[in-house]
């Protein structure tokens, strides 16, 4: 390791020790944490102020042997370190490099798996939480939480068929006109091969992925969306939560961002073209990735926060083994939720080939924006897409409440729903979804939005009433 990197300061992958402690447990916790995470380096002979004091040269080789034996004797499964000597400013230091392990969880034999499993959070080493230990165990056994059977949820053949139909409806809506011809029907056998269903005693049973795709999980995650004034979380301007099937959460969170960011314009010849301040394909990609690849064992929620200077999307869960920020930016991908990834890929919500993050970086550059920041917190992953764009000609915030009625007042989806309700005011949400190739979650979202804009209102009860459209048809 180069000297400037070696002395860059303590972090989630670097720790310094002035000398080798007599009690090896003082640094063995960090060895275990590095193996459970993305790997790391312990440097002996450097103090906390980054002053190189070096090691005793007369006994340095005995010290190397002692470190190797301590790691071998203390850790389970076995961890094989890489040890080397490096001379800095005339002093010799010991560099111990620990690779990210594949047989997780790693723990201290003396403490056992529950109390002796550690992870790295920033520059500190901590005992893992229960949910993280469960995830490490599954990962070490090459199992996926979303493909595990969801106990207590009973389904029928009709339930399975409804999910198959719903997935295809979403796929058709997201597909391009040419691509839509390639979308095949989903079958129970397909869901079984994806891991959305499992077999038990020759019967099909739901997995956690099935529960999440239908909104019936015993733990129901939501996407928390908010707009903040300024660049910190001190003052809320607006906040919302979106629950239900996770594929609907992607669409709802995306539409929330689209409404809250600014809309600008550019002229092409004599024609004016509306342009959002952020590349919306990239916004959708990052939101979809956050929901598809998060840890569903962790009790937290995906958060989508809009500040004056950035869009911040935070996904719960440590990076899976072998994945780093640098590898992600280069296009490397490793699936945490295999079944969800299969379903999302079929619905054209994500791709499975690792191209998403490089494409986001490229699109932001082409848009004239700074490169997005990818921040690993050890327990969460955050992506920041920055809003500063030189030469952006802002028209107004994309807040339909402040727009007059007219051609520019509504999105295409708004117009589609309004036009449909003009002709079919008594349609149910399911009938609307079928007519527009939407999900029911999307219908609910746009109905709520248009009610707030005073564009529609409900007359009568939810069962026997009808929708009155308050916008003239010729204004659409």
C-alpha positions in Angstrom: 0.0 0.0 0.0 1.3 3.5 -0.9 2.5 5.7 1.9 -0.1 8.5 1.3 -2.9 5.9 1.4 -1.4 4.2 4.4 -1.4 7.5 6.4 -4.6 8.9 5.2 -6.3 8.6 8.6 -8.6 6.1 10.3 -11.7 5.1 8.4 -14.0 2.2 7.9 -11.0 0.3 6.3 -8.0 1.6 8.2 -6.9 1.5 11.9 -3.7 2.4 13.6 -1.9 0.9 16.7 1.2 2.3 18.3 2.3 -1.2 19.2 0.8 -4.7 19.3 -1.3 -4.9 22.5 -0.5 -7.7 24.9 -4.3 -8.5 24.9 -4.8 -9.4 21.3 -8.6 -9.0 21.6 -8.0 -5.2 21.5 -7.3 -5.5 17.7 -8.8 -8.9 17.0 -12.3 -7.3 17.0 -11.2 -5.1 14.1 -9.8 -8.1 12.2 -13.2 -9.7 12.5 -15.0 -6.5 11.5 -12.9 -6.1 8.4 -13.6 -9.7 7.4 -17.3 -9.2 7.8 -17.2 -5.9 5.8 -15.2 -4.7 2.8 -11.8 -5.7 4.2 -9.3 -3.3 5.7 -5.8 -2.6 7.0 -4.3 -2.4 10.5 -1.0 -0.5 10.8 1.2 -1.2 13.8 3.7 1.5 14.6 1.6 4.6 14.0 -0.2 6.6 16.7 -3.6 8.3 16.6 -2.0 11.6 15.4 -0.5 9.7 12.4 3.0 10.1 13.8 5.2 7.1 12.7 7.0 5.7 15.7 7.8 2.3 14.1 8.3 -1.1 15.7 11.2 -2.7 17.5 13.4 -4.0 14.7 15.2 -6.6 16.9 11.9 -8.5 17.6 9.8 -7.5 14.5 9.8 -11.0 13.0 8.7 -12.6 16.2 5.9 -9.9 16.3 4.8 -10.9 12.8 4.5 -14.5 13.9 2.6 -13.5 17.0 0.0 -11.5 15.0 -0.4 -14.4 12.6 -0.9 -17.0 15.3 -3.3 -14.7 17.3 -5.5 -14.2 14.3 -5.5 -18.0 13.5 -6.3 -19.0 17.1 -8.9 -16.3 17.9 -11.2 -16.1 14.8 -13.8 -18.4 13.4 -14.0 -19.2 10.5 -10.3 -19.0 9.9 -9.0 -15.7 8.7 -5.7 -15.6 6.7 -4.1 -12.2 6.9 -1.5 -10.6 4.6 1.4 -9.2 6.6 4.2 -6.9 5.3 6.8 -4.5 6.5 7.1 -0.9 5.3 9.7 1.7 6.0 8.3 5.3 6.5 10.5 8.2 7.6 13.2 5.7 8.6 10.9 3.7 10.8 9.5 0.2 10.1 5.8 -0.4 10.5 3.8 -3.6 10.3 0.9 -3.6 7.8 -1.8 -6.3 8.3 -4.3 -6.5 5.5 -7.6 -8.4 5.9 -9.7 -9.3 2.9 -13.5 -9.2 2.8 -14.5 -12.8 3.8 -16.8 -15.1 2.0 -17.6 -17.4 4.9 -19.5 -14.8 7.0 -20.1 -14.3 9.8 -16.6 -14.1 11.3 -16.5 -13.9 15.1 -14.2 -14.3 18.1 -14.2 -17.9 19.4 -13.9 -16.7 23.0 -17.2 -14.7 22.8 -19.2 -16.9 20.5 -21.2 -15.9 17.4 -23.8 -13.7 19.1 -21.4 -11.5 21.2 -18.3 -11.9 19.2 -19.4 -10.8 15.7 -18.3 -7.3 14.8 -18.6 -4.8 12.0 -17.0 -1.6 11.0 -19.1 1.7 11.2 -16.9 4.6 10.1 -13.7 4.5 12.1 -15.2 2.4 15.0 -15.7 -1.3 15.6 -19.1 -2.4 17.0 -20.9 -5.6 17.9 -23.4 -6.3 15.1 -27.1 -5.8 15.7 -29.4 -8.9 15.6 -30.7 -8.2 12.1 -27.2 -7.7 10.7 -26.1 -11.0 12.2 -29.0 -12.8 10.5 -28.0 -11.2 7.2 -24.4 -12.3 7.6 -25.5 -15.8 8.4 -27.7 -16.0 5.2 -24.9 -14.5 3.1 -22.4 -17.0 4.4 -24.7 -19.8 3.5 -25.4 -18.3 0.0 -29.0 -17.8 0.8 -31.3 -14.8 0.2 -33.7 -13.4 2.7 -36.3 -12.5 0.1 -36.3 -16.1 -1.1 -37.0 -17.5 2.3 -40.5 -18.7 3.0 -42.8 -16.1 4.6 -44.4 -17.9 7.5 -48.1 -17.2 8.3 -49.1 -16.0 4.9 -51.5 -18.3 3.0 -52.1 -17.9 -0.7 -54.4 -19.4 -3.3 -54.0 -20.1 -7.0 -56.1 -16.9 -7.6 -53.6 -14.9 -5.5 -50.7 -16.2 -7.6 -52.5 -15.4 -10.9 -53.3 -11.9 -9.7 -49.6 -11.2 -8.9 -48.6 -12.6 -12.4 -51.1 -10.3 -14.0 -50.0 -7.3 -11.9 -46.3 -7.9 -12.8 -47.1 -8.0 -16.5 -49.2 -4.9 -16.3 -46.3 -3.0 -14.8 -43.9 -4.4 -17.3 -46.0 -3.3 -20.2 -46.4 0.2 -18.8 -42.6 0.5 -18.3 -41.6 -1.1 -21.7 -41.0 0.9 -24.8 -43.4 0.3 -27.7 -40.9 -2.0 -29.4 -39.9 -3.8 -26.2 -43.5 -4.6 -25.2 -43.7 -7.4 -27.8 -41.0 -9.3 -25.9 -42.9 -9.3 -22.6 -44.3 -12.8 -22.0 -46.9 -13.9 -19.5 -45.6 -14.7 -16.0 -46.5 -18.1 -14.6 -46.3 -19.7 -11.2 -43.4 -21.8 -12.5 -41.6 -18.5 -13.4 -42.2 -17.1 -9.9 -40.9 -20.3 -8.4 -37.7 -20.1 -10.5 -37.2 -16.5 -9.5 -37.7 -17.3 -5.8 -40.9 -15.3 -5.4 -42.6 -18.7 -4.6 -41.1 -21.8 -2.9 -42.2 -25.4 -2.6 -43.1 -27.1 0.7 -44.6 -30.6 0.7 -45.3 -30.3 -3.0 -47.4 -27.1 -2.5 -46.5 -23.6 -3.6 -45.9 -21.2 -0.7 -45.1 -17.5 -0.6 -41.6 -16.2 0.1 -40.7 -12.8 1.6 -40.4 -11.5 -2.0 -44.0 -12.4 -2.7 -45.1 -10.6 0.5 -43.2 -7.5 -0.5 -44.4 -7.5 -4.1 -48.0 -7.8 -2.9 -47.8 -5.5 0.2 -48.5 -8.3 2.6 -45.2 -8.5 4.5 -45.5 -8.9 8.3 -43.0 -6.1 8.5 -44.2 -3.4 6.0 -41.4 -1.1 4.8 -42.2 2.3 3.5 -40.4 4.9 1.5 -40.1 8.2 3.4 -40.0 11.2 1.2 -39.4 14.8 2.3 -38.4 18.3 1.1 -36.2 20.3 3.4 -35.5 24.0 3.5 -31.8 24.7 3.1 -29.1 22.0 3.1 -29.8 20.3 6.4 -32.7 18.4 8.0 -33.5 21.3 10.4 -36.8 22.4 8.6 -39.4 20.4 6.9 -41.2 21.9 3.9 -43.2 18.7 3.0 -43.1 15.0 3.8 -44.9 11.9 2.8 -44.7 8.1 3.2 -45.5 5.5 0.6 -46.4 2.0 1.6 -47.9 -1.0 -0.3 -46.2 -3.2 -2.9 -42.6 -2.2 -3.4 -42.9 -1.8 -7.1 -45.6 0.8 -6.4 -43.3 2.5 -3.9 -40.7 3.0 -6.7 -43.3 4.9 -8.9 -44.7 6.9 -6.0 -41.3 8.1 -4.8 -40.3 9.0 -8.3 -43.4 11.0 -9.0 -42.9 12.8 -5.6 -39.4 13.9 -6.7 -40.7 14.9 -10.1 -43.3 17.2 -8.6 -40.9 18.9 -6.2 -37.9 19.7 -8.4 -37.7 22.6 -10.8 -38.6 22.7 -14.4 -36.6 24.6 -16.9 -36.7 25.2 -20.6 -34.5 25.1 -23.7 -35.2 26.3 -27.2 -34.8 24.1 -30.2 -35.2 26.4 -33.1 -38.5 28.1 -32.5 -39.8 25.3 -30.2 -39.7 25.4 -26.4 -38.8 22.2 -24.6 -39.4 21.7 -20.9 -36.4 20.2 -19.1 -36.2 19.0 -15.5 -33.3 20.2 -13.5 -32.2 16.6 -12.8 -31.9 13.6 -15.3 -35.1 11.8 -14.4 -34.0 8.4 -15.7 -31.1 8.6 -13.2 -33.5 9.6 -10.4 -35.7 6.6 -11.1 -32.7 4.3 -11.3 -31.3 5.3 -8.0 -34.7 5.1 -6.2 -35.4 1.7 -7.8 -31.9 0.4 -6.8 -32.5 1.6 -3.2 -35.7 -0.3 -2.9 -34.6 -3.4 -4.8 -31.2 -3.9 -3.2 -31.8 -2.7 0.4 -31.7 -5.0 3.4 -35.2 -6.1 4.3 -33.9 -7.5 7.5 -33.0 -4.0 8.7 -36.0 -2.3 10.3 -35.2 1.1 8.7 -36.8 2.6 5.6 -35.6 3.9 2.3 -35.4 7.7 2.6 -35.7 10.2 -0.3 -34.8 13.7 0.8 -34.7 16.8 -1.4 -32.6 19.8 -0.2 -31.7 23.1 -1.9 -28.5 21.6 -3.3 -29.1 17.9 -3.7 -31.4 14.9 -3.9 -30.3 12.4 -1.2 -31.4 8.7 -1.4 -30.5 6.4 1.5 -31.0 2.7 1.4 -30.7 0.5 4.6 -28.1 -2.2 4.7 -24.4 -2.7 4.6 -22.7 -3.5 1.3 -22.7 -7.2 0.5 -19.4 -9.0 0.5 -17.1 -8.3 -2.4 -18.8 -5.0 -3.3 -17.3 -1.6 -2.8 -18.1 1.9 -4.0 -15.3 1.8 -6.5 -16.6 -1.5 -8.0 -20.2 -0.2 -8.2 -19.0 2.8 -10.1 -17.1 0.5 -12.5 -20.3 -1.5 -13.2 -19.8 -4.5 -10.8 -23.1 -5.8 -9.3 -23.9 -8.4 -6.7 -27.5 -9.2 -5.8 -28.7 -9.0 -2.2 -32.4 -9.8 -3.1 -32.4 -12.3 -5.9 -36.1 -12.8 -6.2 -36.9 -9.1 -6.1 -34.2 -8.4 -8.6 -35.7 -11.0 -11.0 -39.2 -9.5 -10.6 -38.0 -5.9 -11.0 -35.9 -6.8 -14.1 -39.0 -8.4 -15.7 -41.0 -5.3 -14.9 -38.3 -3.1 -16.6 -37.7 -1.3 -13.3 -34.0 -2.3 -13.0 -31.4 -4.0 -15.0 -29.4 -6.9 -13.5 -26.1 -6.3 -15.4 -24.5 -3.6 -13.2 -25.0 -0.9 -15.8 -27.2 1.3 -13.7 -24.7 3.2 -11.6 -22.2 3.9 -14.5 -25.2 5.2 -16.5 -26.3 7.5 -13.7 -22.8 8.9 -13.5 -22.7 9.4 -17.3 -26.1 11.0 -17.5 -25.3 13.5 -14.7 -22.1 14.4 -16.5 -24.0 14.9 -19.7 -26.6 17.0 -17.9 -23.9 19.3 -16.7 -24.1 18.2 -13.0 -21.3 17.2 -10.6 -20.7 13.4 -10.3 -23.1 11.9 -7.8 -21.6 11.0 -4.4 -21.9 7.4 -3.1 -21.4 7.2 0.7 -21.0 4.0 2.6 -22.0 4.4 6.2 -21.3 0.8 7.1 -25.0 0.2 7.9 -26.6 2.3 5.1 -25.7 3.4 1.6 -26.5 6.9 0.4 -26.4 8.4 -3.1 -26.4 12.2 -3.5 -27.4 13.7 -6.9 -26.5 17.4 -6.9 -28.8 20.1 -8.2 -26.4 22.8 -9.2 -26.5 23.1 -13.0 -24.7 26.1 -14.7 -26.9 27.8 -17.3 -30.1 26.1 -16.1 -33.1 28.3 -17.1 -35.6 27.7 -14.4 -39.2 28.2 -15.1 -40.9 27.2 -11.8 -41.0 24.5 -9.3 -42.8 21.5 -10.7 -45.7 22.0 -8.3 -49.0 21.6 -10.2 -50.8 23.4 -7.4 -49.2 26.7 -8.5 -49.8 26.2 -12.2 -52.8 27.5 -14.1 -54.9 25.0 -16.1 -53.9 24.5 -19.6 -51.5 22.5 -21.8 -48.6 22.9 -19.4 -50.6 22.3 -16.3 -50.5 18.5 -16.1 -48.2 15.7 -16.8 -49.1 13.1 -19.4 -50.3 10.7 -16.7 -52.4 13.5 -15.2 -54.1 14.1 -18.5 -54.6 10.3 -19.1 -56.5 9.9 -15.8 -58.5 13.1 -16.3 -59.5 12.2 -19.8 -60.5 8.7 -18.7 -62.6 10.0 -15.8 -64.4 12.4 -18.2 -65.8 9.4 -20.1 -66.0 6.9 -17.2 -66.6 8.8 -13.9 -67.9 5.6 -12.1 -64.8 3.5 -12.9 -63.4 1.7 -9.9 -59.7 2.0 -9.1 -59.2 -1.5 -10.5 -61.0 -0.6 -13.7 -58.9 2.5 -14.1 -55.7 0.6 -13.6 -56.7 -1.9 -16.2 -57.7 0.8 -18.7 -54.4 2.7 -18.3 -52.1 -0.3 -17.8 -51.3 1.1 -14.3 -51.1 -0.5 -10.9 -53.7 0.3 -8.4 -51.1 2.1 -6.3 -50.5 4.5 -9.2 -54.2 5.1 -9.6 -54.4 6.0 -5.9 -51.4 8.3 -6.2 -52.8 10.3 -9.1 -56.3 10.5 -7.6 -54.9 11.9 -4.4 -52.7 14.4 -6.4 -55.5 15.6 -8.6 -57.8 16.0 -5.6 -55.2 18.2 -3.9 -55.0 20.3 -7.1 -58.8 20.6 -7.0 -59.0 19.0 -10.4 -61.3 16.2 -9.4 -63.7 15.6 -6.5 -65.6 12.6 -5.3 -69.3 12.8 -5.3 -71.1 10.3 -3.1 -69.6 7.4 -1.3 -66.5 5.4 -2.2 -68.7 2.5 -3.2 -71.6 4.1 -5.0 -70.3 7.5 -5.9 -68.5 8.9 -9.0 -65.7 11.3 -10.0 -66.5 14.8 -11.0 -63.8 16.3 -13.2 -63.4 20.0 -12.6 -61.1 20.7 -15.6 -62.7 21.1 -19.0 -61.8 18.4 -21.5 -60.5 20.9 -24.1 -57.9 22.1 -21.5 -56.2 18.7 -21.5 
